[in-house]
Amino acid sequence: MSLEYYTKSFQNSKLRHRTRFFILFLCLLCLAISQSNTLTLNFTIICMSTKYNVSSSHNSMNVLDWVSNRILQKSYVYTPSESNSLFSAVAIGAMTAVYPFMYIIQKTGSRSVVTLVGLFSAVTTALIPWMAYLGFYPLLTMRFLQGMGLSTGFTLIGIVTRQWSMQAQGAFFFACLSCFFQVTFPWGGFFFHRIGLTFQSIIFQIGPIFTMPVAGAFCTSSIGWPAVYYTHSLVTIVIFSTFFVFYRYRLIKETTVTEKFRESPVSHKFVSELELSKIQRGKGETKRQPVPLGRILKDPVVLSIWTTALANFMGIQLTMQFSPTYLHKILGFSVKDTGPFSALPQVITAFVKVSAGYSADKLSCCTPNISVRIFNSLALGGMSLTFLGLAYIPTSEPYFGLWMLVASCAIIGFNCGGFFRCSAIYAAQHNHFVMGMNSFLNCLAALLAPVIVNLYVENNKWNEWYWVWMTHFGILFLSNLVFQYYAKGEPAEWTKSENRPKKKEIAGFNNEDVIIIKF
């Protein structure tokens, strides 16, 4: 049968006029599983020190079983310095590969590159147990390579955001989508054009929600902790293979001389005319726009947004990377309980984001100048105070400490109405550049979190963690004060066409989605 037949059948199905939702959901899964792969060690490290009693005398044992048994018969104990190096290696790998893959995607398109990087992430994840068996440095190297699997995430966010999302309500759908994909697809008519910000939040939530319970279940079973990595690897292969099949594009001519790959609804055979009109409605023409790089980098409002974003990510990375260790080593929860308890904060955060996002859109009692300050104070100010509480909660009150940790993760959900919304309003059409910095800041925060923990923690004692919480309390609290002073809820002067800078001050775009800065 012809392709036209399948196209018509698809458009007559229940997904008719909703291809964008499937594409967005598929890309979300790709980003989430890539993040999940890097989180596997953060949990399994607390159960890798246990030796498993396994039999290796069966004559019928295949090579895979033999390797698995050899891995399980060994105990893996790492010093705090080694553990933090293993955590930091992921961030270094991601930072190293971000810009090379940006350039490759710009030249060849994202479909093949993202798929190959995803499959590479699957392979490196599956090899983690064997590298641990070989020694610390092989494991450290593999963690670095595993981090490279995250490097295409924010570039994919930019492409999908610009090409596939509808322009609609702001902060509410920014927040709603954080739990939107965990449940169903009922919101047919609306979609946030800057949905990339939401994807960023989703990655942080779905990753731990999937990884922590799975890791807890396997660690306490007879199968053992290596199964955590094999399961993640298999799921990664399935998701990225599906991405390769359905994320379709075709070669279309942009000029009479050159041709480029375009991955957009216009070139997708499953997108109906009605859906295409919905996606393009209100966006205007998608022409290249010069970015006033010099003025952005000197703008105190933008610098305060980036400062706040870094503090935000540092708080998130601390709780995401080290909550299993803190719950198990300090508060004394069992390995079995640590898994679901580590995922619990991320689930609750989803509900907070929905409420916060809806309130940010509907709040009419104050101006955006005031509302962004209020929501940012709730998010970063609130998280800083919960960290202050964690610093003083004794180990004799484990459940009090657990709920304070849950509160610290949940309250950061108000950030959608804080510095994120401030960036969207202030940077206007140049927000993609301002928010693009988040890719680097997230990697930097992931790198700094283990460094700060390693600075204070040697033996996982309560008094050592006191200084970890107090340091992050200070960072979050002070960054919020900076934001309160500089934040604005109105577009910047350099967003207006009559105030565009000269060519020497701008960053050029070789396509609409990948930023290439000219120095």
C-alpha positions as CSV (number, residue, x, y, z in Angstrom):
1,M,0.0,0.0,0.0
2,S,1.1,3.5,-0.7
3,L,2.4,6.1,1.8
4,E,-0.6,8.3,1.0
5,Y,-2.9,5.5,2.2
6,Y,-1.2,5.3,5.6
7,T,-1.2,9.0,5.9
8,K,-4.9,9.2,5.3
9,S,-5.5,6.4,7.7
10,F,-3.4,8.1,10.4
11,Q,-5.2,11.4,9.9
12,N,-8.6,9.7,10.2
13,S,-7.5,8.1,13.5
14,K,-8.1,9.4,17.0
15,L,-4.8,11.3,16.8
16,R,-6.1,13.4,13.9
17,H,-4.9,17.0,14.2
18,R,-2.9,16.1,17.3
19,T,0.4,14.9,15.8
20,R,2.2,17.7,17.7
21,F,1.2,16.1,21.0
22,F,2.7,12.8,20.0
23,I,5.9,14.4,18.8
24,L,6.2,16.5,22.0
25,F,5.5,13.4,24.2
26,L,8.0,11.3,22.3
27,C,10.7,14.0,22.7
28,L,9.8,14.3,26.4
29,L,10.4,10.6,26.9
30,C,13.8,10.8,25.1
31,L,14.9,13.7,27.4
32,A,13.5,12.0,30.5
33,I,15.2,8.6,29.9
34,S,18.5,10.3,29.1
35,Q,18.3,12.1,32.4
36,S,17.2,8.9,34.2
37,N,20.3,7.1,32.9
38,T,22.6,9.5,34.6
39,L,20.7,9.2,37.9
40,T,21.1,5.4,38.2
41,L,24.4,5.6,40.0
42,N,23.0,8.2,42.5
43,F,20.8,5.5,43.9
44,T,22.6,2.2,43.3
45,I,25.8,3.5,45.0
46,I,24.1,2.9,48.3
47,C,23.6,-0.8,47.6
48,M,26.7,-1.6,45.5
49,S,28.6,-2.3,48.7
50,T,26.6,-5.4,49.3
51,K,27.8,-8.8,48.1
52,Y,25.3,-11.1,46.6
53,N,25.3,-14.9,47.2
54,V,25.1,-16.3,43.7
55,S,26.0,-19.7,42.2
56,S,28.4,-19.8,39.3
57,S,28.7,-23.6,39.0
58,H,26.0,-24.3,36.5
59,N,27.3,-25.8,33.3
60,S,24.4,-24.3,31.3
61,M,25.3,-20.7,32.3
62,N,25.7,-18.4,29.4
63,V,28.2,-15.6,29.1
64,L,25.8,-12.9,30.3
65,D,24.9,-14.8,33.4
66,W,28.6,-15.5,34.1
67,V,29.4,-11.8,33.8
68,S,26.4,-10.8,36.0
69,N,27.4,-13.2,38.7
70,R,31.0,-12.0,38.7
71,I,29.8,-8.4,39.1
72,L,27.5,-9.3,42.0
73,Q,30.1,-11.3,43.9
74,K,32.2,-8.2,44.3
75,S,31.6,-5.3,46.8
76,Y,32.0,-1.8,45.5
77,V,32.9,0.8,48.2
78,Y,33.8,4.3,47.2
79,T,35.1,7.2,49.4
80,P,33.1,10.4,49.5
81,S,35.6,12.0,47.2
82,E,35.4,9.2,44.6
83,S,31.6,9.2,44.8
84,N,31.4,12.9,44.1
85,S,33.8,12.5,41.2
86,L,31.5,9.9,39.7
87,F,28.6,12.3,40.1
88,S,30.6,15.2,38.6
89,A,31.8,13.3,35.6
90,V,28.3,13.3,34.1
91,A,28.2,17.1,34.1
92,I,31.7,17.4,32.7
93,G,30.7,15.0,29.9
94,A,27.6,17.0,29.1
95,M,29.4,20.3,29.1
96,T,32.1,19.0,26.8
97,A,29.7,17.7,24.2
98,V,27.0,20.4,24.1
99,Y,28.5,22.7,21.5
100,P,30.0,20.0,19.2
101,F,26.6,18.3,18.9
102,M,24.9,21.7,18.4
103,Y,27.2,22.3,15.4
104,I,26.5,18.8,14.0
105,I,22.8,19.1,14.4
106,Q,22.9,22.5,12.7
107,K,24.6,20.9,9.7
108,T,22.8,17.5,9.5
109,G,19.5,17.9,11.3
110,S,18.5,16.5,14.7
111,R,16.7,13.2,13.9
112,S,19.8,11.0,13.3
113,V,22.1,12.8,15.7
114,V,19.6,12.7,18.6
115,T,18.9,9.0,17.9
116,L,22.6,8.1,17.8
117,V,23.3,10.0,21.0
118,G,20.4,8.3,22.7
119,L,21.6,4.8,21.6
120,F,25.1,5.8,22.8
121,S,23.5,6.7,26.2
122,A,21.9,3.2,26.3
123,V,25.2,1.5,25.6
124,T,27.1,3.4,28.2
125,T,24.4,2.8,30.8
126,A,24.5,-1.0,30.1
127,L,28.3,-1.0,30.5
128,I,28.3,0.7,33.9
129,P,28.2,-2.5,36.0
130,W,31.1,-4.1,34.0
131,M,33.1,-0.9,34.3
132,A,32.5,-0.9,38.1
133,Y,33.8,-4.4,38.2
134,L,37.0,-3.4,36.3
135,G,37.8,-0.5,38.6
136,F,37.2,3.1,39.7
137,Y,38.8,4.8,36.7
138,P,37.0,2.7,34.0
139,L,33.8,3.5,35.8
140,L,34.7,7.2,36.0
141,T,35.4,7.2,32.2
142,M,32.1,5.6,31.4
143,R,30.2,8.1,33.6
144,F,31.9,10.9,31.6
145,L,30.7,9.2,28.3
146,Q,27.3,8.7,29.9
147,G,27.0,12.4,30.5
148,M,27.5,13.1,26.8
149,G,24.1,11.4,26.3
150,L,22.5,14.5,27.8
151,S,24.2,17.0,25.5
152,T,21.6,17.1,22.7
153,G,18.7,17.6,25.1
154,F,18.4,21.4,25.2
155,T,19.1,21.7,21.5
156,L,16.1,19.3,20.9
157,I,14.0,21.4,23.2
158,G,14.8,24.5,21.1
159,I,13.8,22.8,17.9
160,V,10.6,21.2,19.1
161,T,9.6,24.4,20.9
162,R,10.0,26.6,17.9
163,Q,8.6,24.3,15.3
164,W,5.8,22.3,17.0
165,S,4.2,24.2,19.9
166,M,1.1,26.4,19.7
167,Q,1.3,29.9,21.2
168,A,-1.2,30.2,24.1
169,Q,-1.4,30.8,27.8
170,G,1.9,31.4,29.6
171,A,2.9,30.2,33.0
172,F,-0.1,27.9,33.6
173,F,0.8,25.6,30.7
174,F,4.4,26.0,31.6
175,A,3.5,24.4,34.9
176,C,0.7,22.2,33.8
177,L,2.8,20.3,31.3
178,S,5.1,19.3,34.2
179,C,2.6,16.7,35.2
180,F,0.6,16.8,32.0
181,F,2.5,14.0,30.2
182,Q,2.4,11.8,33.3
183,V,-1.3,11.4,33.0
184,T,-3.2,12.0,29.7
185,F,-3.8,14.3,26.8
186,P,-7.0,16.3,27.4
187,W,-5.8,19.8,26.6
188,G,-6.3,19.8,22.9
189,G,-6.6,23.5,22.2
190,F,-3.8,25.2,24.1
191,F,-0.1,25.0,24.1
192,F,2.7,27.2,25.3
193,H,5.1,28.5,22.7
194,R,8.0,28.6,25.1
195,I,7.3,25.0,26.1
196,G,11.0,24.3,26.2
197,L,11.1,25.7,29.7
198,T,8.5,23.2,30.8
199,F,10.4,20.3,29.2
200,Q,13.3,21.4,31.4
201,S,11.1,21.0,34.5
202,I,9.7,17.7,33.2
203,I,13.1,16.1,32.8
204,F,14.0,16.8,36.5
205,Q,10.7,15.3,37.7
206,I,10.1,12.2,35.5
207,G,13.7,11.1,35.7
208,P,13.7,10.6,39.5
209,I,10.1,9.3,39.5
210,F,11.1,6.5,37.2
211,T,14.6,5.8,38.4
212,M,14.3,5.8,42.2
213,P,11.5,3.2,42.6
214,V,13.0,1.0,39.9
215,A,16.4,1.1,41.5
216,G,15.0,0.5,45.0
217,A,13.1,-2.6,43.8
218,F,16.0,-4.2,42.0
219,C,18.5,-3.4,44.8
220,T,16.5,-5.3,47.3
221,S,15.7,-8.2,45.0
222,S,17.7,-11.3,44.2
223,I,18.4,-9.9,40.7
224,G,20.7,-7.3,42.0
225,W,21.6,-3.7,41.2
226,P,23.0,-4.3,37.7
227,A,19.5,-4.9,36.5
228,V,18.8,-1.2,37.1
229,Y,21.2,-0.4,34.3
230,Y,20.1,-3.1,32.0
231,T,16.4,-2.0,32.4
232,H,17.2,1.6,31.7
233,S,19.3,0.7,28.7
234,L,16.5,-1.4,27.2
235,V,13.9,1.3,27.8
236,T,16.3,3.8,26.2
237,I,16.7,1.7,23.0
238,V,12.9,1.3,22.7
239,I,12.2,5.1,23.1
240,F,14.9,6.3,20.8
241,S,14.1,3.7,18.1
242,T,10.5,5.0,18.2
243,F,11.8,8.5,18.0
244,F,13.8,7.7,14.9
245,V,10.7,6.1,13.2
246,F,8.2,8.8,14.0
247,Y,10.2,12.0,14.1
248,R,10.2,12.3,10.3
249,Y,11.5,15.0,8.1
250,R,12.0,15.5,4.4
251,L,14.5,17.6,2.4
252,I,13.0,20.8,1.2
253,K,14.6,23.7,-0.7
254,E,15.1,26.9,1.1
255,T,16.8,28.8,-1.8
256,T,17.7,28.1,-5.4
257,V,21.2,27.3,-4.4
258,T,21.3,25.6,-1.0
259,E,19.1,22.9,0.7
260,K,18.7,22.3,4.3
261,F,17.0,19.7,6.4
262,R,13.9,21.1,8.1
263,E,12.2,19.3,10.9
264,S,8.9,21.1,11.2
265,P,5.1,20.5,10.9
266,V,5.2,21.8,7.4
267,S,7.4,18.9,6.2
268,H,5.6,16.2,8.3
269,K,3.3,14.0,6.3
270,F,1.1,13.3,9.3
271,V,0.2,16.9,10.1
272,S,-3.1,18.0,8.7
273,E,-3.8,21.5,7.3
274,L,-6.0,22.3,10.3
275,E,-3.2,21.3,12.8
276,L,-0.6,23.3,10.8
277,S,-2.8,26.4,11.0
278,K,-3.2,26.0,14.8
279,I,0.6,25.6,15.2
280,Q,1.4,28.7,13.1
281,R,-1.4,30.9,14.4
282,G,-0.1,34.0,16.2
283,K,3.5,33.3,15.5
284,G,4.0,35.4,12.4
285,E,6.8,34.8,10.0
286,T,9.7,32.8,11.5
287,K,12.6,34.9,10.2
288,R,16.0,35.2,11.6
289,Q,16.2,37.9,14.2
290,P,19.5,39.5,15.4
291,V,20.3,39.0,19.0
292,P,21.7,42.1,20.7
293,L,24.4,40.0,22.4
294,G,26.4,42.9,23.9
295,R,23.4,44.5,25.5
296,I,22.1,41.2,26.8
297,L,25.4,40.3,28.5
298,K,25.6,43.8,30.1
299,D,21.9,43.9,31.3
300,P,21.7,43.6,35.1
301,V,18.2,42.1,34.8
302,V,19.4,39.3,32.6
303,L,22.4,38.7,34.8
304,S,20.1,38.5,37.8
305,I,17.9,36.0,36.0
306,W,21.0,33.8,35.2
307,T,22.2,34.2,38.8
308,T,18.8,33.0,40.1
309,A,18.7,30.2,37.6
310,L,22.0,28.9,38.7
311,A,20.9,29.0,42.4
312,N,17.7,27.3,41.4
313,F,19.5,24.5,39.6
314,M,22.0,24.1,42.5
315,G,19.1,23.5,44.9
316,I,17.4,21.0,42.5
317,Q,20.7,19.2,41.7
318,L,21.5,18.8,45.4
319,T,18.1,17.2,46.2
320,M,18.0,15.1,43.0
321,Q,21.6,13.7,43.3
322,F,21.9,13.3,47.0
323,S,18.4,12.7,48.5
324,P,18.9,8.9,48.3
325,T,22.2,9.2,50.2
326,Y,20.8,11.6,52.8
327,L,17.7,9.5,53.4
328,H,19.6,6.3,53.8
329,K,22.9,7.4,55.4
330,I,21.7,10.3,57.6
331,L,18.0,9.7,58.3
332,G,18.4,5.9,58.4
333,F,15.7,4.8,56.0
334,S,16.1,1.3,54.5
335,V,17.2,0.9,50.9
336,K,13.7,-0.4,50.0
337,D,12.0,2.8,51.4
338,T,14.6,5.1,50.1
339,G,13.5,4.5,46.4
340,P,9.9,5.7,46.7
341,F,10.7,8.3,49.3
342,S,13.3,9.9,46.8
343,A,10.6,10.0,44.1
344,L,7.9,11.4,46.3
345,P,9.0,15.0,46.2
346,Q,9.0,15.0,42.4
347,V,5.4,13.8,42.3
348,I,4.2,16.5,44.7
349,T,6.1,19.2,42.8
350,A,3.9,18.5,39.8
351,F,0.8,19.5,41.6
352,V,2.5,22.6,43.0
353,K,3.5,23.6,39.5
354,V,0.0,23.4,38.2
355,S,-1.4,25.6,41.0
356,A,1.5,28.0,40.7
357,G,1.3,28.3,36.9
358,Y,-2.5,28.8,37.0
359,S,-2.2,31.5,39.6
360,A,0.6,33.3,37.7
361,D,-1.6,33.6,34.7
362,K,-4.8,34.5,36.5
363,L,-3.4,36.8,39.1
364,S,-4.9,40.2,38.5
365,C,-4.4,41.9,41.9
366,C,-0.8,43.0,41.1
367,T,1.4,43.8,38.1
368,P,3.9,41.4,36.5
369,N,6.6,43.5,38.2
370,I,5.3,42.5,41.5
371,S,4.0,39.0,40.7
372,V,7.4,37.7,39.4
373,R,9.0,38.9,42.7
374,I,6.3,37.1,44.8
375,F,6.6,33.8,43.0
376,N,10.4,33.9,43.0
377,S,10.3,34.6,46.8
378,L,8.1,31.6,47.2
379,A,10.3,29.4,45.1
380,L,13.9,30.2,46.0
381,G,13.1,31.9,49.3
382,G,10.9,29.0,50.3
383,M,13.5,26.4,49.3
384,S,16.2,28.3,51.2
385,L,14.2,28.2,54.4
386,T,13.5,24.5,54.1
387,F,17.2,23.9,53.7
388,L,17.7,26.0,56.9
389,G,15.2,23.6,58.6
390,L,17.0,20.5,57.3
391,A,20.2,21.8,58.8
392,Y,18.7,21.7,62.3
393,I,16.4,18.7,62.1
394,P,18.1,15.9,64.2
395,T,18.5,12.3,63.0
396,S,16.0,11.2,65.7
397,E,13.2,12.8,63.7
398,P,13.6,11.0,60.3
399,Y,10.1,11.6,59.1
400,F,10.2,15.2,59.9
401,G,13.4,15.4,57.9
402,L,11.7,13.5,55.0
403,W,8.8,15.9,54.8
404,M,11.1,18.9,55.0
405,L,13.0,17.5,52.1
406,V,9.7,17.0,50.2
407,A,8.7,20.6,51.0
408,S,12.0,21.9,49.7
409,C,11.4,20.2,46.3
410,A,7.7,21.0,46.1
411,I,8.0,24.7,46.8
412,I,10.6,25.3,44.0
413,G,7.6,24.6,41.7
414,F,6.7,28.3,42.1
415,N,9.7,29.2,39.9
416,C,7.5,29.0,36.8
417,G,5.9,32.3,37.9
418,G,9.2,33.8,39.1
419,F,12.5,34.1,37.1
420,F,11.2,31.9,34.3
421,R,8.3,34.2,33.6
422,C,10.4,37.3,34.1
423,S,12.8,36.0,31.4
424,A,9.9,35.4,29.0
425,I,8.5,38.9,29.5
426,Y,11.7,40.8,29.7
427,A,13.6,39.1,26.8
428,A,10.5,38.7,24.6
429,Q,11.5,37.5,21.2
430,H,15.1,37.0,22.4
431,N,14.1,34.7,25.3
432,H,15.4,31.7,23.4
433,F,18.9,33.1,23.8
434,V,18.5,34.1,27.5
435,M,17.1,30.7,28.4
436,G,19.6,28.9,26.2
437,M,22.1,29.7,28.9
438,N,20.2,27.3,31.1
439,S,21.9,24.3,29.4
440,F,25.3,25.5,30.6
441,L,24.0,26.6,34.0
442,N,22.3,23.2,34.6
443,C,25.5,21.4,33.8
444,L,27.5,23.8,36.0
445,A,25.1,23.2,38.9
446,A,25.3,19.4,38.4
447,L,29.1,19.8,38.7
448,L,29.0,22.1,41.7
449,A,26.7,20.0,43.8
450,P,29.1,17.1,44.3
451,V,32.0,19.6,44.8
452,I,30.2,21.4,47.7
453,V,29.1,18.1,49.3
454,N,32.7,16.8,49.0
455,L,33.9,20.0,50.6
456,Y,32.0,19.3,53.8
457,V,31.1,15.6,53.9
458,E,33.7,12.9,54.6
459,N,31.9,10.3,56.7
460,N,28.2,11.1,56.0
461,K,27.6,12.6,59.5
462,W,24.8,14.9,60.5
463,N,27.1,17.7,61.5
464,E,28.8,17.5,58.1
465,W,25.5,17.8,56.2
466,Y,24.7,20.8,58.4
467,W,27.2,22.9,56.4
468,V,25.9,21.6,53.1
469,W,22.4,22.7,53.8
470,M,23.6,26.1,55.3
471,T,25.7,26.8,52.2
472,H,22.8,26.2,49.8
473,F,20.5,28.2,52.1
474,G,22.9,31.2,51.7
475,I,23.2,30.8,47.9
476,L,19.4,30.6,47.4
477,F,18.6,33.3,49.8
478,L,21.1,35.8,48.4
479,S,20.3,35.1,44.8
480,N,16.6,35.8,45.5
481,L,17.6,39.1,47.1
482,V,19.5,40.0,43.9
483,F,16.5,39.1,41.8
484,Q,14.1,41.2,44.0
485,Y,16.3,44.2,43.3
486,Y,16.7,43.9,39.5
487,A,13.7,42.0,38.3
488,K,11.3,43.6,35.8
489,G,7.9,42.6,34.4
490,E,8.1,44.5,31.2
491,P,10.0,44.0,27.9
492,A,13.6,45.4,27.7
493,E,14.4,48.3,25.5
494,W,16.6,46.1,23.3
495,T,13.6,44.0,22.4
496,K,12.1,46.8,20.4
497,S,12.9,47.0,16.7
498,E,13.9,50.6,16.7
499,N,16.6,49.8,19.3
500,R,18.4,47.0,17.5
501,P,22.2,47.2,17.8
502,K,24.6,47.4,14.9
503,K,25.8,44.2,13.2
504,K,29.0,44.1,15.3
505,E,27.0,43.6,18.4
506,I,24.7,40.8,17.3
507,A,24.8,37.0,17.4
508,G,24.0,35.4,14.2
509,F,21.8,32.3,13.6
510,N,22.7,29.8,11.0
511,N,19.2,28.4,11.4
512,E,16.2,29.2,13.5
513,D,16.9,26.9,16.4
514,V,20.7,26.5,17.0
515,I,22.6,29.5,18.3
516,I,26.0,30.2,16.9
517,I,27.6,33.2,18.6
518,K,30.0,35.3,16.5
519,F,32.8,36.9,18.5
